[in-house]
Amino acid sequence: MLYREAGQFKTTYAADQAIFPILQDRWVFWGFLIIAFVVPPLTGSQYVMGPILTQLLVFGLAALGLNLLTGYAGQISLGTGGFMAVGAYACYNFALRVPELPLVVDIMLGGVCAALVGIVFGLPSLRIKGFYLAVATLAAQFFLTWIFDHVGWFTNYDPAGVASAPSRTLLGSWAEEGGPLGFLAPINVLVSGPRATPETKYLVTLAIIVVLALLAKNMVRSSTGRAWMAIRDMDIAAEIIGIWPLRTKLLAFAVSSFYCGVAGALYVFTYVGNADTEAFDLARSFQILFMVIIGGLGSILGSFLGAAFIVLLPVVLNITAATLGEGTLSSDTLSNLELIIFGGAIIFFLIVEPNGFARLWQIGKEKLRLWPFPH
């Protein structure tokens, strides 16, 4: 009874094409945003704010980037970790070598650099598809991590090969007293570095991801998103009706890599605090791919649901083991159990519900709209 659209009349095209055309959906969305911005900073511990919530948001953004490419455009990629590394190291070098720039600009520039690299490695998609395209993007993964491992300039010639994020404020010197944006000084908070608080890092990460997720939601509903889906469903038919495969596929790689690059930059500056190629290896690429499969291909919400599942599962297992097992389960046993559940979940969703958690959420909403009538 609470989830009905009866009586909600649309009098304009804008209202009919809104992201959330049903009033209850808008209430849930804004209520969730208010809770996300207010409750965790006030009640969450340092552990909850950092290793759980911030990690979930960063990986959710990376999964969203891959979902735009694979779920909407139908172009498979195994180089997500490499594109995240490009954004991470590019953002690090912009912050280190051009300290006058605001950190938010450095993060966006890291995404732009990843987009340019994504276009280069997306060129094979014009000739090959499927398994062969996956191998081509896999080569990009190995090439990019090798470059960052062997070219010392990217890590400022650090002996350990680790690029530690410098202390930077959100808006940099532009928002300091006397700067062109001096009136924004109250919100020019310290985002990275040892003195930055987990609450600040979480809020900055959440704000960036909300904006990018809404942009992605609008993008997939536009002519660009429809062109991606046409290429995904049948590229030959899409070309016949006037969709240019060259532009469409490269744009998909560029946008996807941009989102992954921003995720890599946030991983370094608001989550871990340093850039290490081991954090962006092939295992990371597969982990992001698993998030997309479990959450749901072709779904913005599914990207974050898949990330929540994979990030929260180890936490739930540890709590369950500590509560029920009374410390009898070793860390190796928990790690193996985690892998077993991951594999089982992937097999389950591929067989029972290929569209993942997002489809289950959609089915639940459809049942609520018709309840209590049979359907």
C-alpha positions, 0 to 999 in steps of 0.5 A: 500500500505504501509503494503505489504510483496511483494518482501521480500524474505527469504533466510535463515531459521532464516529469515523465522522464525524471530519474525517479518518476515515482514519488516514493523512490525520490523519498527513499533516495533523498532519505538515504542521502541524508542518512549517508551524509549525517549518520556515519560521521556522527556515530561511526567509528574510525574502522567503520568510516575507513576500511568499510564505508570508504572502501565500499564507495571507492570500489563501487565507483570502480564497479560502476565504471566497468559496468558502463563499459561491460554492462551497457556497451557490451565491451568486456575488460580485464584491465580495470586495475590498470586504469585505476592505477593510471588515475592513482599515479596521475593524481599523485603526480599532479598533487605533488608537482603542482601543489597549487591545484585543488585536490578535487581538480587533481582527482578529476585530472587523474580520471582524464588521464585514465580516459586517454589511456582507455581510448588507446587500449580501446582501439582493438575493440574496433576489430575484435570482441569477446574473449579476444578483447578480454585478452587485449585489455588483459595486456593493458593491465600487465603493461600499465602495472609494469610501467608504474613498477619500473619507471621511478618518476611515477613514484617520485623515485621512492626506494620502496616504489610506493607513492605516499599521498601528500597532505592536500586540502580539498580546494588547495590555495585557491580557497585560502584567505586572499585566494580567488575562492577565499569565501570557500575557506570554511569548506577547504578541509584537509582531505589527505595526509596523516592529519586528515580525519576519516570523517572528512575522507568519507564525506568527500568520497561520498560527495564525489561519488554521488555526483558521478553516479547521478551523471552516469544515471543520466548518461545511460538514459541519453542518446549516448547510453542508448547507442551503447546498448544498441552496440551491446545488443547487435553492433551490425544492426546498430551500425545500419541504423546510423550509430558510429561504432568507432565513436561509440566504443571509444567513448565507452572506454573513455568514460569507463576509464575515467570513472575507474581512474577517479576511483583509483585516485580516491583509493590513494587519497581518501582510503589507503593513503599511498599508491602501490601497484600490488593494489591494482593488480590482476586480482583487483580487476577480477574483484571489480568484475565479480562486483559487477556480475553479482550486483547486476550487469547494466545497472547503476545500483547493482554496481554498489550492491555488488561492491557492498556484498564483496566488501561486507562479506569478510566483515560478516564472516569475521563477526560470525566466526568470533561470535559462534566459532569462539576463535576456533576458525583460523584466518586461513580458514576464513579466507578460504571460506570467503573464496568459496562463498564468492565463487558460489555466489557468482555461479548462483547468480549466473544460473538463477539470476544473471542480472544479480542483486539489481534484478532482485531489487527490481522484482521486490519493487514490482511485487510491492506495487501490486501487493496484495493482489496476485501476480 
